[in-house]
Amino acid sequence: MLPRVSLRALLAIGPLAVGCDFFQELEDAESAATDGDSEGDSEGLGDGAETEGSPAEPCTLADHDRCETQDRLASCNPQTGALTTIPCDELCGQNPNFSCVSTGGGQHACWCVVPGKQKVNSCSELETCLGRCAEPGTCTDQCFSRTTATTIRMYGALVHCAEVTCEETCSSSPAACGPCVAAAIASGEGCSLERAVCDEDNNDEDW
């Protein structure tokens, strides 16, 4: 189930707890460019960041802050009224982006992770592993470290599609958001990646 994450405080609704040392919280474009651990630090916004709003025409979190795709974030700064479009791959630097996700309170962010070198966890096993984490941090980091970037991206696609499918529900009825997202992830509803692709994914047996 997709969690909602507030500024620096990660609040999970359901089994999937979002957050690790490399989670990039986007309070604004400047903090996102400098925040993070040295290993998973942001490379900055780069040339791909585009400012679309202005104080004269302020953006709002509810209407403009969103994940345009799994890898493209539209970040609204309520203090300046600026809307900035950010490619997650530029924000994550050398680390892969799991997915652009909702963080609660109307904000969204890229979730940068550090994968492992071997696929001990398949796609569905990664989902189960994350579901066992009571809170973000070492537990979720270990889940990602036990699989590869390809598997992380595969499950991330299901999470993103689930959020898009439930966007209206989450906006109008926050209490129904968690169950909606969980059901959408389980079914693969609204996603070009079929749920069966994740379910049929196998780990590397050599380990």
N, C-alpha and C positions, 0 to 999 in steps of 0.2 A: 504494500500500500504506500502511496506517495505521501511523504510528510510535508508539513508546512514549517518553514524555518524563518525565524525572525532575526533581526540584526544581532549577530554574534551569539544569540541564544537559539539553539536548535530544538524545536519542539515537534516531536513526531506524533502523527495521528496514525496509529497502526504499527505493523511490524517493521516496515522499512524505515530506518533512521538515517536521514541524510546528513552528511557532514564528515569531514576529515580535516587533517592539517592543511590540505590543499584546496579546500572549498573556498571559492572566491566570492565573498559577500560584496555586493555592489551598492554601497551607499551612494557613491558617485564615481565618475570616471577617474578622477584623480586618485582616490583611495584604492580603487581596484588596480591601478597601475603600480602601486607601491606596496600593497599588502601581500602577506603570504610567507611561507617558510622558504628558506633559501633553495631547497631542492625542488620544490614545486612552485616557485615564485612566478608571478606573472611576468610576461615579457613586455607588458605595457599594452596600450590600446592599439598602437601601430597605425598604419595608413588605412586599415579597414574600418576604423571607427568613424562614424558619421553623425554629426550633431544635427538633429532634425527639429528640435524645439527651441524656443527662446523665451526669456522672461515676459516678452510682450504677448506671447501666445503659449502660456504655460501648459506643460503636460500634466496629467494626473495619473497616480498609480493605478487606479481602478480601470481607467480607459486606455492607457498607453503602455504601461510597463508589462511586457509579455515576452514569451519565447516565440519568435517567429518561426524557427525550425529547431531541430535538435541541437544545432550548432550556431544559432544566431539569436542574440539577445537584444531586445529593445529596452533600454534602461532609462527610467524617468527619474530625474533628480528633482524632488518636490521643493527643495530650497531655491534652486535657480530656475526651475521650470523647463530645463533642457532635456530633450529626449535624444539619447545617444544609441546608435546601433553598433553592437560590438560582436565580432566573430569570436566564438569561444576558443578556437584553436590559437588565435593570437594571444588571448588572455591566459591560456594554460601553458603556453610555451612548449617545452619538450614533452610535457605530460598530456595524455589524452583527456578529452572532455567526455565524461560519462553521459551527460545530457544537460541541456538547459532546463532548469526546474523552478517551480514556484517555491518561494521561501516564506510565504505567509505575509499578511499585512499588505497584500497587493504587489509585493516585490518579487522579482525573479532573478536568477543568477546562473552562471555556468558552474558546473561541478567538476573540478579538475581532480584527477586521481592518479595514483602511481600503480601500474599493473605489475604483475609478476612475470617471470620468464617462462613459466610452464603453466599449462591449463590443468590445474588440480581440480578446480571447480568448473563444471559446465555452466551453461546459461541458467538452467533451472536451479542448479546447486548454488550459484551466486545469489539468485533470488532468495533461496532458503537461508543462506548464510546471513544476508543482510537482514532478513526477517527475525533472526535470533538476537540481533544487537539491541540491547535495551536503550542505549544512548549512542550518539555519534562519538567518534574518536578512534581509539585503538582497534576496537572491534570491527568497525566498518572498513578501516584501513587494511586490516588483515584479510577481510573478504576479498577486496580488490587485488591484494598482493598474491592471492592464490589462483589467479586466472590471468588471461591475456587481454590485451587491448581490444582484440576483435570480439571476444565474448562480452567484455564490458560494454562495448558499443552496441552490441546486439540487444542486450537487456535494456540499455539506455533508450533504444529506439521504442521499445514497448512502453517504457515509463513516459516518454514524451508524448506518444500517441494517446495514452490514457489521460494525461493532463489536458490535452487539446479536446478530447472527447467530452471531458467533464467540466470544461471551462465555464460554461453557463451555469451548471449546477453549483459549482464551487462559489461562483459570484453571488448567486441568488439565495443559496442555502448552505452556508458553511458546515453545518452539522452533517449534511448529506455528502459532503465532498469526499471524505475518506473512503466510505463504502463504495462510492461511484468509481473512484480511481482504482481501488483494489479490484473491483469487478472488471473494469476495462483492461487492466494489466493481465488478469487471469484469462480473459477471452481474446485479447489482442484487437479489441474493437476499434475501428477507425484507423488502423495502422496498415501501412503497405507491407510491413513485415508480419507474416502470419505467426500466430502463437506457436504453431507446431514446429517452426524453425528453431525456436528456443527449446521447446520440450525435447526435440530430437537431437539436440546438440550433445556431443559426447566429450568427456574429459580425456586427457592424455593418460593412457593406462600405464605407461612406463614408470610413472612416479610410484 
